[in-house]
């Protein structure tokens, strides 16, 4: 079975880069960093795979995991920077071994199908990313649609498009702050309940919920407690151990009805 480094080397050669040094120069990375990835000394992650894939003409998913043996099978996760992106017109959103990523423009952010069921680290989330640094990625079948936010908005948020996830609001638990049908924009890098505020979390049965979180005990304690609150007083406040709380990200903005 070919390693990640083997697949990277083959992609580089097919892209007509005669040496690892030439490829590193074209990529804008140090030769030692690139060579370590190609010779297997260090593994590379989704972010590096996306950069290498764009330059070498191969999908990030194939660099990371190899080609799928099942034609058209979903094999990877949402990658808004994949070189095979379509323009979003009249294309079914797919990520397959034959189709690549289609149906979304480069630099877009995924709108998640919240009816699919998230599960703490489950099938809908394929990579947790690096909390505080890189956001998570979602499996293709969990992506319902895509948004392309203006660069000025992303600058205001201080985020890259791939670190933003969009969730429609369901139910009345967060009224009057959020109404059903509103859409919230989540920073998937922000995975700790600090500061207090609105967060997207995985609930007790694996669904996604928007709740107000507030640390109610010493945040440095081993068994720190967090109040999980609804803004609608008809819904009860719950208290969870911080260690049991799976946070998808912090709510930064909403798109909704003007009151």
C-alpha positions in Angstrom: 0.0 0.0 0.0 1.3 3.4 -1.0 2.1 5.9 1.8 1.1 9.5 1.9 4.7 10.4 0.9 4.6 8.0 -2.1 1.3 9.6 -3.3 2.8 13.1 -2.9 5.9 12.1 -4.8 3.9 10.6 -7.7 1.7 13.7 -7.8 4.8 16.0 -7.9 6.4 14.0 -10.7 3.1 13.9 -12.8 2.9 17.7 -12.3 6.4 18.0 -14.0 8.4 19.1 -11.0 11.7 17.4 -11.5 12.8 17.6 -7.9 11.4 18.1 -4.4 13.4 21.4 -4.2 11.8 22.7 -7.3 8.4 21.8 -6.0 9.1 23.5 -2.6 10.1 26.7 -4.4 6.9 26.7 -6.4 4.9 26.0 -3.3 6.6 28.7 -1.2 7.7 26.3 1.5 11.1 25.4 2.8 12.7 22.4 0.9 13.3 20.6 4.2 9.7 20.8 5.2 8.5 19.5 1.8 11.1 16.7 1.6 10.1 15.5 5.1 6.5 15.1 3.8 7.5 13.4 0.6 10.0 11.0 2.2 7.6 10.0 5.0 9.7 11.5 7.8 6.7 13.7 8.8 3.0 13.3 7.9 1.0 16.2 6.5 -2.5 17.1 7.3 -5.6 18.4 5.4 -4.3 22.0 5.2 -1.0 21.0 3.6 -2.8 18.4 1.4 -5.0 21.2 0.0 -2.0 23.3 -0.9 -0.2 20.4 -2.5 -3.3 19.3 -4.3 -3.9 22.6 -5.9 -0.3 22.9 -7.1 -0.1 19.2 -8.4 -3.6 18.8 -9.8 -4.9 16.2 -7.4 -7.5 16.2 -4.7 -6.5 16.7 -1.1 -8.6 13.6 -0.2 -6.6 11.4 -2.6 -3.3 12.6 -1.3 -4.4 11.8 2.3 -6.1 8.5 1.8 -5.5 7.3 -1.7 -8.1 6.8 -4.5 -11.4 5.1 -3.5 -11.9 1.6 -4.7 -15.6 2.2 -5.2 -16.5 4.4 -8.2 -18.2 7.6 -7.1 -18.2 6.7 -3.4 -17.9 9.5 -1.0 -14.3 9.4 0.2 -13.4 12.7 1.9 -14.5 15.8 3.5 -15.5 19.4 2.5 -12.4 21.2 1.1 -13.3 24.7 -0.2 -9.9 25.1 -1.7 -9.8 21.9 -3.7 -8.5 22.5 -7.3 -11.4 20.5 -8.8 -14.2 22.9 -7.6 -17.0 23.6 -9.9 -18.6 27.0 -10.3 -21.7 26.0 -8.4 -24.1 26.2 -11.4 -26.4 23.2 -12.1 -24.1 20.7 -10.3 -25.0 18.3 -7.6 -22.8 18.7 -4.5 -20.5 15.7 -4.4 -17.2 14.5 -3.3 -16.4 11.3 -5.1 -13.4 9.3 -6.4 -14.5 10.2 -10.0 -16.1 13.6 -9.6 -13.9 15.3 -7.0 -15.5 18.2 -5.2 -18.2 19.7 -7.3 -21.0 22.3 -6.9 -19.2 24.9 -4.8 -16.9 27.8 -5.6 -13.4 28.1 -4.2 -13.2 30.0 -0.9 -16.8 29.0 0.1 -18.0 27.8 3.5 -20.2 24.8 4.1 -23.8 24.9 5.3 -24.3 21.8 7.4 -27.3 19.6 7.1 -28.3 19.5 10.8 -30.9 16.8 10.2 -28.1 14.4 9.3 -27.1 14.0 12.9 -23.6 15.2 14.0 -22.5 12.9 16.8 -19.5 13.8 19.0 -16.7 13.1 16.6 -19.0 11.0 14.5 -19.5 10.5 10.8 -20.5 14.1 10.0 -17.2 15.4 11.4 -14.2 13.8 9.7 -11.4 15.9 11.2 -11.5 17.9 14.4 -8.8 20.3 13.2 -6.6 22.0 15.7 -8.7 23.9 18.3 -7.7 27.6 18.3 -5.8 27.2 15.0 -7.6 25.2 12.3 -11.3 24.5 12.2 -12.9 21.1 11.6 -13.9 19.6 8.3 -17.2 17.8 7.6 -18.0 14.8 5.4 -19.5 15.6 2.0 -22.8 14.0 2.8 -23.3 16.3 5.8 -22.9 19.4 3.6 -26.3 20.7 2.4 -25.2 23.9 0.7 -22.4 26.5 0.5 -22.0 30.2 1.2 -19.4 32.4 -0.2 -18.8 35.3 2.2 -17.3 38.6 0.9 -13.6 38.9 1.8 -14.5 42.0 3.9 -16.8 40.0 6.1 -14.1 37.2 6.6 -11.6 39.9 7.5 -14.0 41.3 10.1 -14.5 37.8 11.5 -10.8 37.2 11.5 -11.4 33.8 9.8 -10.6 31.9 6.6 -13.6 30.6 4.7 -12.7 27.0 5.6 -12.9 27.7 9.3 -16.5 29.0 9.1 -19.5 26.6 9.2 -23.1 27.7 8.7 -26.0 26.2 10.6 -29.7 26.9 10.3 -31.5 27.5 13.6 -34.3 25.0 14.5 -36.8 25.4 17.3 -37.6 28.1 19.8 -35.1 27.4 22.6 -33.0 30.5 21.8 -35.8 33.0 21.3 -35.7 36.0 21.3 -32.0 36.0 20.4 -32.4 33.5 17.5 -35.6 32.5 15.7 -36.2 29.3 13.7 -35.1 29.9 10.2 -32.2 32.2 11.2 -28.7 31.2 10.1 -25.7 31.4 12.3 -22.0 31.6 11.4 -19.7 29.5 13.5 -16.0 29.8 14.2 -15.0 26.1 14.2 -11.6 26.9 15.6 -13.1 28.2 18.9 -13.7 25.0 20.9 -13.6 26.1 24.5 -16.5 27.7 26.4 -14.6 30.9 27.1 -15.7 33.6 27.0 -19.3 33.0 28.0 -21.6 33.2 25.0 -23.4 31.4 22.3 -21.9 28.1 21.0 -22.9 25.3 18.7 -22.7 22.0 20.7 -23.5 18.3 20.2 -26.5 17.5 22.4 -27.1 14.3 24.4 -28.5 12.4 21.4 -26.0 13.4 18.9 -27.8 16.4 17.4 -26.6 19.9 17.0 -27.9 22.7 19.2 -27.1 26.4 19.7 -26.9 27.2 23.4 -25.5 29.9 25.8 -22.6 28.5 27.8 -21.3 29.9 31.0 -18.6 28.4 33.2 -20.0 28.1 36.7 -17.0 26.7 38.6 -13.2 27.1 38.6 -12.3 26.8 34.9 -9.0 25.3 35.9 -10.6 22.5 38.0 -10.5 19.0 36.8 -14.3 18.7 37.0 -15.1 22.2 35.8 -18.9 22.7 35.3 -20.6 24.6 32.5 -24.2 25.9 32.5 -25.9 25.0 29.2 -28.7 27.6 28.8 -31.5 28.5 26.5 -32.6 32.1 26.1 -36.2 31.0 26.1 -37.2 30.7 29.8 -39.5 27.8 28.9 -36.4 25.6 28.4 -34.5 24.4 31.5 -30.9 25.1 32.1 -28.6 22.0 32.3 -25.2 21.7 33.9 -22.6 19.6 32.2 -19.0 18.7 33.1 -16.7 20.6 30.7 -15.0 17.4 29.8 -18.3 16.0 28.5 -19.1 19.0 26.4 -18.5 18.7 22.7 -18.3 22.2 21.2 -18.4 22.6 17.4 -17.6 26.3 17.5 -18.6 29.7 18.7 -21.4 31.7 17.2 -20.0 34.9 15.7 -22.9 36.3 13.5 -26.4 35.6 12.4 -28.4 36.1 9.2 -32.0 36.5 10.1 -35.2 38.5 10.5 -34.9 42.1 11.6 -37.2 42.8 14.5 
